[in-house]
Amino acid sequence: MAGIYIHIPFCKQACFYCDFHFSTSLKKKEELIVALVKELELRKVELKNQTIETIYFGGGTPSLLTIDELRLLIDTVYKNYSVAKSPEITLEANPDDLLSVRAQSRTIFENYLKTGINRLSIGIQSFFEDDLKRMNRAHNATEAKTCLSVASKHFSNITIDLIYGIPNMSLEKWNENLNMAFSFGVNHISSYALTVEPKTALDTFIKKGTYPPIDEHLALQHFNHLIEKTQQQGFVHYEISNFGKPNYFSKHNTSYWYGKPYIGIGPSAHSFNGDLRSWNVSNNIKYIKTIQKNELPSESEILSRTDKFNEYLMTGLRTIWGISLKRIEDDFGKTYKKYLLKQSEKYINEHLLYIDEDKLLTTKKGKFLCDGIASDLFKIDLS
């Protein structure tokens, strides 16, 4: 089984915290769609022996695409790849797009379903107006609630994004955000701490003193409350930032964590086949011009055994499935297993990691520090 990720590099406006590749100009949208179709055709050989289990439209803002544009891309996948009988097809969407005049919100959800899209990922981020303005989101609080009210009548498989750790957001306010999400019956929540990425507007504002610095203690409070509240509502915390009810885990993202092959289509998109990782140029015009020449606008690297080991540590520790010590020994050898156990000792003693039935896992306390712990467990390839 394999997956296809399609990057749509357009947004109405730039969120202050975002460092993904996108453009706020839609002038090249038609040319970009043609190029995406061409890249899908050029790369079909890479997955010729694989069945496509998931298709994911990410961005950027994929909900800026028309129904016809989405249908064209999905049809192209079906024409060029072997697709599973009932693939998971996810569309990332913003509330304002789903409720816009162009979208004709009464029918947009039925039209999505007709194209084959069966899962919506809606970028709510917060149900409070002041938070949305501080992040420079394109939608408002009313649109967030109205969108979910309408969408939930048509889609059962909806995930929403929520951001915690926003400066000056009280625990009570964060609790209200979660209760609002639960009230719409969503079956999946992806929730991330507000982080300061280099060269973003948020980074500039904090350095200038016009935006409060990030409070990690506050973020930890929010994170622990998130774990507690979602558990009470029947969600499974199956990955550090992802909470899903049984049968509603993201199949596409889970395939990343399991190390399944996937191809990334579009500017800045990444691909992986188990041994090789590649990535497309993060420039819309360069991407389009290269594809027009029937060439792939990408670079690649062959992963060493140590690269694969470190990759497995990073992804495995973030999930409820943890790191299989048997797999470490089988795939990488006894030396790697011995190294991992030695490096893990201090975190086990600090109750941040534990071993259960041959699996190395993070404790509740360790989850918030997971990425830092994983990087400390990495093996350095000196060969």
C-alpha positions as CSV (number, residue, x, y, z in Angstrom):
1,M,0.0,0.0,0.0
2,A,1.2,3.5,-0.7
3,G,0.0,7.1,-0.6
4,I,-0.1,10.3,-2.7
5,Y,0.3,13.7,-1.3
6,I,-0.7,16.7,-3.5
7,H,0.6,20.1,-2.4
8,I,-1.6,23.1,-3.3
9,P,0.7,26.1,-2.8
10,F,-1.8,28.9,-2.6
11,C,-3.4,30.8,0.3
12,K,-5.6,33.9,0.5
13,Q,-3.3,35.4,3.1
14,A,-0.3,34.4,5.2
15,C,-0.9,33.2,8.8
16,F,1.7,34.8,11.0
17,Y,3.1,31.4,12.3
18,C,3.3,29.5,9.0
19,D,6.5,28.5,7.3
20,F,5.0,26.1,4.7
21,H,5.5,26.9,1.0
22,F,2.7,28.9,-0.5
23,S,1.8,32.0,-2.6
24,T,-0.9,34.5,-1.9
25,S,-1.1,35.2,-5.7
26,L,-3.4,32.9,-7.7
27,K,-2.1,34.1,-11.1
28,K,-0.3,30.8,-11.8
29,K,-3.1,28.5,-10.4
30,E,-4.3,27.2,-13.8
31,E,-0.7,26.5,-15.0
32,L,0.1,24.9,-11.6
33,I,-2.9,22.5,-12.0
34,V,-1.7,21.4,-15.4
35,A,1.8,20.8,-14.0
36,L,0.4,18.7,-11.1
37,V,-1.4,16.6,-13.6
38,K,1.8,16.2,-15.6
39,E,3.8,15.3,-12.6
40,L,1.3,12.6,-11.6
41,E,1.7,11.1,-15.1
42,L,5.5,11.3,-15.1
43,R,5.8,9.6,-11.8
44,K,3.4,6.7,-12.1
45,V,6.3,4.3,-12.7
46,E,7.5,4.9,-9.1
47,L,4.4,3.2,-7.7
48,K,3.7,0.8,-10.5
49,N,3.6,-2.2,-8.2
50,Q,1.8,-0.4,-5.3
51,T,-1.8,0.1,-4.5
52,I,-2.8,3.6,-3.6
53,E,-4.6,3.6,-0.3
54,T,-4.7,7.3,0.5
55,I,-4.7,10.6,-1.4
56,Y,-4.1,13.8,0.6
57,F,-4.6,17.3,-0.6
58,G,-2.5,19.6,1.6
59,G,-1.1,23.1,1.4
60,G,-1.4,25.9,1.4
61,T,-5.1,25.9,1.0
62,P,-6.5,23.1,-1.2
63,S,-10.1,24.4,-0.7
64,L,-9.2,27.3,-3.0
65,L,-9.5,24.8,-5.9
66,T,-12.7,24.4,-7.8
67,I,-14.6,21.1,-7.9
68,D,-13.5,20.6,-11.5
69,E,-9.9,21.1,-10.6
70,L,-10.1,18.6,-7.7
71,R,-12.0,16.2,-9.9
72,L,-9.3,16.5,-12.6
73,L,-6.5,15.7,-10.2
74,I,-8.4,12.7,-8.6
75,D,-9.3,11.4,-12.0
76,T,-5.6,11.6,-13.1
77,V,-4.6,9.5,-10.1
78,Y,-7.2,6.8,-11.0
79,K,-6.1,6.8,-14.7
80,N,-2.4,6.4,-13.9
81,Y,-2.2,4.4,-10.6
82,S,-3.8,1.3,-9.1
83,V,-6.2,2.7,-6.5
84,A,-7.7,0.7,-3.6
85,K,-11.5,0.1,-3.7
86,S,-12.2,2.6,-0.9
87,P,-9.2,4.9,-0.6
88,E,-9.1,7.6,2.1
89,I,-9.2,11.0,0.2
90,T,-8.6,14.0,2.4
91,L,-9.0,17.6,1.6
92,E,-7.6,20.4,3.8
93,A,-10.0,23.2,3.9
94,N,-10.5,26.6,5.5
95,P,-14.0,27.6,6.9
96,D,-14.3,30.7,4.9
97,D,-13.7,28.8,1.6
98,L,-16.4,26.3,2.5
99,L,-18.9,29.0,3.2
100,S,-18.0,31.4,0.4
101,V,-20.4,32.5,-2.4
102,R,-18.1,30.7,-4.9
103,A,-18.4,27.5,-2.9
104,Q,-22.2,27.6,-2.6
105,S,-22.0,26.0,0.8
106,R,-25.3,24.2,0.5
107,T,-23.9,22.0,-2.2
108,I,-20.1,22.1,-1.9
109,F,-20.1,19.2,0.5
110,E,-22.2,17.0,-1.8
111,N,-19.9,18.0,-4.7
112,Y,-16.8,17.0,-2.6
113,L,-18.4,13.6,-1.9
114,K,-19.1,13.1,-5.6
115,T,-15.4,13.6,-6.5
116,G,-14.5,10.9,-4.0
117,I,-13.3,13.1,-1.2
118,N,-14.4,11.4,2.0
119,R,-12.4,13.2,4.7
120,L,-12.2,16.9,5.5
121,S,-9.4,18.5,7.5
122,I,-10.7,21.9,8.5
123,G,-8.3,24.5,9.8
124,I,-10.2,25.9,12.7
125,Q,-7.2,26.8,15.0
126,S,-9.5,28.6,17.5
127,F,-13.1,29.4,18.0
128,F,-12.2,32.8,19.4
129,E,-12.1,36.0,17.4
130,D,-9.1,37.5,19.1
131,D,-7.0,34.4,18.6
132,L,-7.8,34.2,14.9
133,K,-6.9,37.9,14.4
134,R,-3.6,37.4,16.3
135,M,-2.7,34.5,13.9
136,N,-4.0,36.4,10.8
137,R,-6.4,33.7,9.9
138,A,-8.7,34.4,6.9
139,H,-11.8,33.2,8.7
140,N,-13.7,34.4,11.8
141,A,-15.1,32.7,14.8
142,T,-18.7,32.6,13.4
143,E,-17.5,31.0,10.2
144,A,-15.6,28.4,12.1
145,K,-18.8,27.3,14.0
146,T,-21.1,27.6,11.0
147,C,-18.8,25.6,8.8
148,L,-18.6,22.7,11.2
149,S,-22.3,22.8,11.8
150,V,-22.9,22.4,8.0
151,A,-20.0,20.1,7.3
152,S,-20.9,17.6,10.0
153,K,-24.3,17.0,8.3
154,H,-22.6,15.6,5.2
155,F,-19.2,14.2,6.4
156,S,-18.7,11.8,9.4
157,N,-15.0,11.8,8.8
158,I,-13.9,15.3,9.8
159,T,-10.7,16.3,11.6
160,I,-10.0,19.8,12.8
161,D,-6.8,21.7,13.7
162,L,-6.6,23.5,17.0
163,I,-3.6,25.5,18.2
164,Y,-2.7,25.7,21.9
165,G,0.0,27.6,23.8
166,I,-1.2,30.9,22.4
167,P,0.1,33.7,24.6
168,N,-2.5,35.0,27.1
169,M,-4.8,32.0,26.4
170,S,-6.1,30.9,29.8
171,L,-6.7,27.3,30.6
172,E,-10.4,28.1,30.8
173,K,-10.4,29.5,27.3
174,W,-8.5,26.5,26.0
175,N,-11.1,24.3,27.7
176,E,-13.9,26.2,25.9
177,N,-12.2,25.6,22.6
178,L,-12.1,21.9,23.3
179,N,-15.7,21.8,24.5
180,M,-16.8,23.6,21.3
181,A,-15.0,21.1,19.2
182,F,-16.6,18.2,21.0
183,S,-20.1,19.8,20.6
184,F,-19.9,19.3,16.8
185,G,-19.2,15.6,17.1
186,V,-15.8,15.6,15.3
187,N,-14.1,12.2,15.4
188,H,-10.5,13.5,15.0
189,I,-8.5,16.4,16.3
190,S,-5.0,17.5,15.3
191,S,-3.6,19.9,17.9
192,Y,-0.3,21.7,17.8
193,A,1.6,24.1,20.1
194,L,2.1,27.5,18.6
195,T,5.8,27.5,17.6
196,V,8.0,30.2,16.3
197,E,9.6,29.2,13.0
198,P,12.5,31.3,11.6
199,K,11.7,34.0,9.1
200,T,8.0,34.0,9.8
201,A,6.0,37.1,10.7
202,L,5.5,35.7,14.2
203,D,9.3,35.4,14.6
204,T,9.7,39.1,13.6
205,F,7.0,40.3,15.8
206,I,8.4,38.6,18.9
207,K,11.9,39.9,18.2
208,K,10.5,43.4,17.9
209,G,8.5,43.0,21.1
210,T,5.1,43.5,19.4
211,Y,4.0,40.0,20.2
212,P,4.4,38.1,23.6
213,P,7.0,35.4,23.7
214,I,5.9,31.8,23.7
215,D,5.3,30.4,27.2
216,E,6.3,26.7,27.3
217,H,4.8,26.2,30.7
218,L,1.4,27.4,29.5
219,A,1.7,25.2,26.4
220,L,2.5,22.2,28.7
221,Q,-0.6,23.0,30.8
222,H,-2.7,23.1,27.6
223,F,-1.2,19.9,26.3
224,N,-1.9,18.0,29.5
225,H,-5.5,19.3,29.6
226,L,-5.9,18.3,25.9
227,I,-4.9,14.7,26.7
228,E,-7.2,14.5,29.7
229,K,-10.2,16.0,27.9
230,T,-9.9,14.0,24.7
231,Q,-9.6,10.8,26.7
232,Q,-12.8,11.6,28.5
233,Q,-14.5,12.0,25.2
234,G,-13.3,8.6,23.8
235,F,-10.4,9.8,21.7
236,V,-7.2,7.8,21.4
237,H,-4.0,9.8,21.6
238,Y,-2.4,7.8,18.9
239,E,0.3,10.3,17.9
240,I,1.7,13.3,19.8
241,S,-0.4,15.8,17.9
242,N,-3.3,13.5,16.8
243,F,-6.3,12.3,18.7
244,G,-8.9,10.1,17.0
245,K,-11.8,8.0,17.9
246,P,-11.5,4.3,17.0
247,N,-11.7,3.8,13.2
248,Y,-11.1,7.5,12.6
249,F,-7.3,7.6,12.7
250,S,-5.7,9.3,9.7
251,K,-4.7,6.5,7.4
252,H,-2.5,8.8,5.4
253,N,-0.5,10.2,8.3
254,T,-0.3,6.8,9.9
255,S,1.3,5.5,6.7
256,Y,4.1,8.1,7.2
257,W,4.7,6.8,10.7
258,Y,4.7,3.2,9.6
259,G,7.3,4.0,6.9
260,K,5.1,3.2,3.9
261,P,6.1,4.6,0.5
262,Y,4.5,7.7,-0.8
263,I,5.0,10.3,-3.5
264,G,4.6,14.1,-3.0
265,I,3.3,16.0,-5.9
266,G,3.7,19.8,-6.3
267,P,6.1,22.5,-5.2
268,S,8.0,21.6,-2.0
269,A,6.4,18.2,-1.7
270,H,8.5,15.3,-0.3
271,S,8.5,11.6,-1.3
272,F,9.8,8.4,0.3
273,N,10.2,4.8,-0.9
274,G,12.0,3.2,2.0
275,D,15.5,3.8,0.7
276,L,15.3,7.1,-1.0
277,R,13.9,10.5,0.0
278,S,13.2,13.3,-2.6
279,W,11.8,16.8,-2.5
280,N,10.5,19.2,-5.1
281,V,11.7,22.7,-5.6
282,S,9.9,25.2,-3.3
283,N,9.2,27.7,-6.1
284,N,6.0,27.7,-8.1
285,I,7.4,29.2,-11.3
286,K,10.5,26.9,-11.4
287,Y,8.3,24.0,-10.6
288,I,6.0,24.7,-13.5
289,K,8.8,25.4,-16.0
290,T,10.6,22.2,-15.2
291,I,7.5,20.1,-15.5
292,Q,6.7,21.7,-18.8
293,K,10.0,20.3,-20.1
294,N,8.9,16.8,-18.9
295,E,11.5,16.9,-16.2
296,L,11.1,16.4,-12.5
297,P,12.0,19.5,-10.4
298,S,13.4,17.5,-7.5
299,E,16.5,16.5,-5.5
300,S,17.0,13.3,-3.7
301,E,19.2,11.5,-1.1
302,I,19.8,7.8,-0.5
303,L,19.2,7.0,3.2
304,S,21.9,5.2,5.1
305,R,21.2,2.5,7.6
306,T,21.7,5.1,10.4
307,D,19.4,7.6,8.6
308,K,16.7,4.9,8.6
309,F,17.3,4.1,12.3
310,N,17.0,7.7,13.3
311,E,13.9,8.1,11.2
312,Y,12.3,5.2,12.9
313,L,13.1,6.6,16.3
314,M,11.6,10.0,15.5
315,T,8.3,8.6,14.1
316,G,8.0,5.6,16.4
317,L,8.4,7.5,19.7
318,R,5.6,9.9,18.6
319,T,3.0,7.1,18.3
320,I,1.2,4.7,20.6
321,W,2.9,1.9,18.8
322,G,6.4,3.0,20.0
323,I,9.7,1.5,18.9
324,S,9.9,-2.2,18.5
325,L,13.2,-3.4,20.0
326,K,12.8,-6.6,17.9
327,R,12.6,-4.6,14.7
328,I,15.6,-2.6,15.8
329,E,17.6,-5.8,16.1
330,D,16.2,-7.4,13.0
331,D,16.6,-4.4,10.7
332,F,19.7,-2.7,12.2
333,G,21.5,-5.3,14.3
334,K,22.4,-5.9,17.9
335,T,24.8,-3.0,18.0
336,Y,22.1,-0.5,17.3
337,K,19.8,-2.1,19.8
338,K,22.5,-1.9,22.5
339,Y,23.1,1.7,21.6
340,L,19.4,2.6,21.9
341,L,19.0,0.9,25.2
342,K,22.1,2.7,26.6
343,Q,20.9,6.1,25.4
344,S,17.4,5.5,26.8
345,E,18.6,4.7,30.3
346,K,18.5,8.2,31.6
347,Y,15.0,8.9,30.2
348,I,13.7,5.7,31.6
349,N,15.1,6.7,35.0
350,E,13.5,10.1,34.7
351,H,10.1,8.4,33.9
352,L,10.0,9.9,30.4
353,L,10.4,6.6,28.6
354,Y,9.5,3.0,29.5
355,I,9.7,-0.5,28.0
356,D,6.6,-2.6,27.7
357,E,6.5,-6.0,26.0
358,D,9.7,-5.2,23.9
359,K,8.4,-1.8,22.9
360,L,10.1,1.5,23.9
361,L,7.4,4.1,24.6
362,T,7.0,7.6,25.9
363,T,5.3,8.2,29.3
364,K,2.6,10.8,29.6
365,K,5.2,13.2,31.0
366,G,7.6,12.3,28.2
367,K,5.1,13.0,25.3
368,F,5.5,16.8,25.5
369,L,9.3,16.4,25.2
370,C,9.2,13.6,22.6
371,D,11.0,15.3,19.7
372,G,13.9,16.4,22.0
373,I,14.2,12.9,23.5
374,A,14.2,11.3,20.0
375,S,17.0,13.6,18.7
376,D,19.1,12.7,21.8
377,L,18.7,9.0,20.9
378,F,19.8,9.5,17.4
379,K,22.9,7.6,16.2
380,I,25.6,9.6,14.5
381,D,26.8,7.9,11.3
382,L,30.6,8.3,11.4
383,S,31.3,6.0,8.4
